Amino acid sequence: MVSLDYLVQFVREDAPFGDATSDAVIFDVSCHAIIRAEQAGIIAGIEEAAMLFTHFGVQVKACVTDGDRVNRGDTLLSLSGTAKKILLVERTALNILGRMSGIATQTKKMGDIVNAVDTRCRVAGTRKTSPGFRALDKKAIILGGGDPHRYSLSDGILIKDNHLALVSLPEAIHSARKTTAYKKVEVEVETVTDALVAAKAGADIIMLDNMSTEQIQKTITALKHEGLRDKVEIELSGGIDEETIKRYAALGADVISLGALTHSVRNFSVNLAINP
């Protein structure tokens, strides 16, 4: 769970000197408000929205739980308190609910497509998140049934092309192995040859990046032929979308990672209506 201070900074960003409109045109009256879903999907951000409203003195009743599937028109949160406080938090709470639910809904959709083909294969996120919002982006992926992947550069070793521009593939893997016995070593490759080199050098995970389905099939076949397939996890990434993911899921990989889950989120529509 993220901290309250982390969430409150979003309200401070939206109202650094107060809510000029509400302060100018309404009295500080008590009211009731409802937040509803305007579409069907997986809801996420309920906990965070409730924390914010509660912090600002609004009474909150959560009508659903994070990770629930909701339908259009379903009530998500019921609010009671002063109108100015509800309006102060409104846009921040709706932004959090909208972004997180959009990520969770798309993750669930992609996961369902993959699992219909291969129940062993998992859908994962990437570090292509919105700056400052990563903790919530990653939580939304989990709520949608996906794997969050690395949270930061600090908690996993992923050797990429720009590392390999400076050091050879075997040397990079051996150096990573010497550094830690607790973190898995993942390597990004783009050819069958490099995949074999990475597996023989001791990589735990091989990311087949921006490969066609034909190239991936050749790579997995080559790893099997060398007796290496069962010694590594295979991750597919790069250019995979809703139209193509079913084909990639049929190739026998362990993970499919998708930057699109977080870098191009389709906002989930929610609204807040006040009843005086």
C-alpha positions in Angstrom: 0.0 0.0 0.0 1.3 3.5 -0.8 1.6 6.1 1.9 -0.9 8.8 2.5 1.8 11.5 2.0 2.4 10.1 -1.5 -1.3 10.5 -2.4 -1.8 13.9 -0.7 1.0 15.3 -2.9 -1.4 14.8 -5.9 -4.0 17.0 -4.3 -1.4 19.6 -3.5 -0.4 19.6 -7.1 -4.0 20.2 -8.2 -4.8 22.8 -5.5 -1.5 24.5 -4.4 -3.4 27.5 -3.1 -6.8 26.1 -2.5 -9.8 25.6 -4.8 -10.4 29.1 -6.1 -13.8 28.2 -7.8 -15.4 26.4 -4.8 -14.1 29.1 -2.4 -15.7 31.8 -4.5 -19.1 30.4 -5.4 -20.3 27.9 -2.8 -20.9 27.8 1.0 -19.3 25.2 3.1 -22.4 23.0 3.2 -22.7 19.3 3.8 -23.7 17.0 1.0 -23.8 13.5 -0.3 -22.0 12.3 -3.4 -21.7 9.1 -5.4 -18.8 7.9 -7.6 -20.1 5.6 -10.3 -18.5 3.5 -13.1 -19.4 4.6 -16.6 -18.3 1.4 -18.3 -17.6 -2.2 -17.5 -14.2 -3.5 -16.4 -11.9 -4.2 -13.5 -11.9 -1.5 -10.8 -8.7 -0.3 -9.2 -7.8 2.7 -7.0 -10.7 2.3 -4.5 -8.3 2.1 -1.6 -6.4 5.1 -2.6 -9.4 7.3 -3.4 -10.9 6.3 0.0 -7.7 7.2 1.8 -7.7 10.7 0.2 -11.3 11.5 0.9 -11.0 10.3 4.5 -7.8 12.4 5.1 -9.8 15.5 4.1 -12.6 14.7 6.5 -15.1 13.1 4.1 -16.9 10.0 5.3 -16.4 7.1 2.8 -18.3 3.9 2.1 -16.7 1.6 -0.4 -19.3 -0.3 -2.4 -16.8 -2.5 -4.3 -13.3 -3.9 -3.7 -10.2 -3.3 -5.8 -9.9 -6.1 -8.4 -13.7 -6.5 -8.7 -15.4 -6.6 -12.1 -17.9 -3.8 -12.3 -20.6 -2.8 -14.8 -21.7 0.6 -16.1 -23.7 2.4 -13.5 -22.4 0.5 -10.5 -21.7 2.7 -7.5 -18.1 2.5 -6.4 -17.9 5.0 -3.5 -20.5 6.8 -1.4 -19.3 10.0 0.1 -20.7 12.3 2.9 -19.1 15.5 4.0 -18.6 19.2 3.2 -19.0 20.1 -0.5 -15.7 22.0 -0.6 -13.7 19.0 0.6 -15.4 16.6 -1.8 -14.8 18.9 -4.7 -11.2 19.5 -3.6 -10.4 15.8 -3.9 -12.8 15.0 -6.7 -10.5 15.2 -9.8 -7.5 13.6 -8.1 -9.6 10.7 -6.9 -11.2 10.3 -10.3 -7.8 10.5 -12.1 -6.4 7.7 -9.8 -9.5 5.5 -10.3 -9.6 6.1 -14.1 -5.9 5.4 -14.7 -5.6 2.4 -12.4 -8.8 0.8 -13.6 -7.8 1.4 -17.2 -4.6 -0.5 -16.6 -6.3 -3.3 -14.6 -9.0 -3.7 -17.2 -6.5 -3.9 -20.1 -4.2 -6.3 -18.2 -7.1 -8.6 -17.5 -8.2 -8.5 -21.1 -4.7 -9.3 -22.4 -4.2 -12.0 -19.8 -7.5 -13.7 -20.7 -6.4 -13.8 -24.4 -3.1 -15.4 -23.5 -4.5 -17.9 -21.0 -7.1 -19.1 -23.5 -4.1 -20.3 -25.5 -1.5 -21.2 -22.8 -2.4 -21.1 -19.1 1.3 -21.3 -18.2 2.2 -18.0 -19.9 1.9 -14.8 -17.9 1.3 -11.2 -18.9 3.7 -8.7 -17.3 4.2 -4.9 -17.2 7.4 -3.0 -17.8 9.1 0.2 -16.5 7.3 2.3 -19.1 5.1 3.9 -16.4 4.1 7.5 -15.7 6.8 9.2 -13.7 5.6 9.6 -10.1 2.8 7.1 -10.5 4.7 3.8 -10.8 3.6 2.3 -7.5 0.0 2.7 -8.6 0.6 1.6 -12.2 2.2 -1.6 -10.9 -0.5 -2.2 -8.3 -3.1 -1.9 -11.1 -1.3 -4.5 -13.2 -1.4 -6.9 -10.2 -5.1 -6.2 -9.7 -5.7 -7.1 -13.3 -4.0 -10.4 -12.8 -0.7 -9.5 -14.4 2.9 -9.7 -13.2 4.4 -6.2 -12.3 7.9 -7.1 -13.6 10.7 -4.9 -12.2 9.6 -2.0 -10.0 12.9 -0.2 -10.5 16.4 -0.5 -11.8 17.4 -1.5 -8.2 15.4 -4.8 -7.9 16.4 -6.8 -10.9 19.2 -7.3 -13.4 18.2 -6.9 -17.0 21.1 -6.7 -19.5 20.0 -4.7 -22.5 21.5 -3.6 -25.9 23.1 -0.5 -24.5 24.9 -2.5 -21.9 26.1 -4.9 -24.6 27.4 -2.0 -26.6 30.0 -1.7 -23.9 30.6 -5.3 -22.8 30.3 -8.7 -24.3 27.3 -10.9 -23.6 29.1 -13.7 -21.7 31.2 -11.1 -19.7 28.0 -9.2 -18.7 26.3 -12.3 -17.5 29.4 -13.5 -15.6 29.8 -10.1 -13.9 26.2 -10.1 -12.9 26.5 -13.5 -11.4 29.5 -12.4 -9.4 27.6 -9.4 -8.1 24.7 -11.2 -6.5 23.4 -14.7 -5.8 19.9 -13.5 -5.0 18.7 -11.6 -8.1 17.8 -13.4 -11.4 19.9 -12.4 -14.4 17.8 -11.5 -17.5 19.3 -10.7 -20.9 17.6 -9.0 -23.8 18.5 -10.6 -27.2 17.5 -10.2 -30.8 19.0 -13.2 -32.5 19.0 -17.0 -32.1 22.7 -17.0 -31.7 22.7 -14.5 -28.8 19.9 -16.5 -27.1 22.0 -19.6 -27.2 25.1 -17.7 -25.9 23.0 -16.2 -23.1 21.6 -19.6 -22.0 25.0 -21.2 -22.1 26.5 -18.3 -20.1 24.0 -18.9 -17.3 21.2 -16.4 -17.8 18.0 -17.1 -15.9 15.7 -15.3 -18.2 16.1 -14.5 -21.9 14.0 -11.7 -23.3 13.4 -12.2 -27.0 13.0 -8.6 -28.0 11.2 -7.3 -31.2 11.4 -10.8 -32.8 8.8 -12.1 -35.3 6.9 -15.2 -34.4 9.0 -17.1 -36.9 12.2 -16.0 -35.2 10.9 -16.8 -31.8 9.9 -20.3 -32.9 13.4 -20.9 -34.3 15.0 -19.6 -31.1 12.9 -21.8 -28.8 13.5 -24.8 -31.1 17.2 -24.2 -31.0 17.2 -23.9 -27.2 15.4 -27.3 -27.0 17.8 -28.9 -29.4 20.7 -27.8 -27.2 19.0 -29.0 -24.1 18.7 -25.5 -22.7 15.0 -24.6 -22.9 14.2 -26.0 -19.5 17.1 -24.1 -17.9 15.8 -20.6 -18.8 12.6 -18.6 -18.7 11.6 -17.1 -22.0 10.1 -13.6 -22.1 8.6 -12.0 -25.3 8.5 -8.3 -25.6 8.4 -5.5 -28.2 5.6 -4.6 -30.7 3.1 -7.0 -29.2 -0.4 -5.7 -29.0 -4.0 -6.8 -28.7 -4.2 -7.8 -32.3 -1.0 -10.0 -32.2 -0.8 -11.3 -28.7 -2.7 -14.5 -29.4 -0.1 -15.6 -31.9 2.7 -14.9 -29.6 1.0 -16.7 -26.7 1.0 -19.9 -28.9 4.8 -20.0 -29.1 5.4 -21.6 -25.7 7.0 -18.6 -23.8 6.8 -18.1 -20.1 6.1 -14.4 -20.0 4.8 -11.7 -22.4 5.7 -8.2 -21.2 3.8 -5.2 -22.6 4.8 -1.6 -22.2 1.4 -0.6 -23.6 -0.3 -1.7 -20.4 1.0 1.5 -18.8 2.5 3.8 -21.4 -0.7 4.3 -23.4 -3.5 3.8 -20.9 -7.1 4.0 -22.1 -8.7 5.8 -19.1 -11.6 4.0 -17.4 -14.5 6.3 -17.2 -15.9 7.2 -13.8 -17.9 10.2 -12.6 -18.8 11.9 -9.3 -22.3 13.4 -8.8 -23.2 15.6 -5.8 -26.7 15.4 -4.2 -27.2 18.6 -2.1 
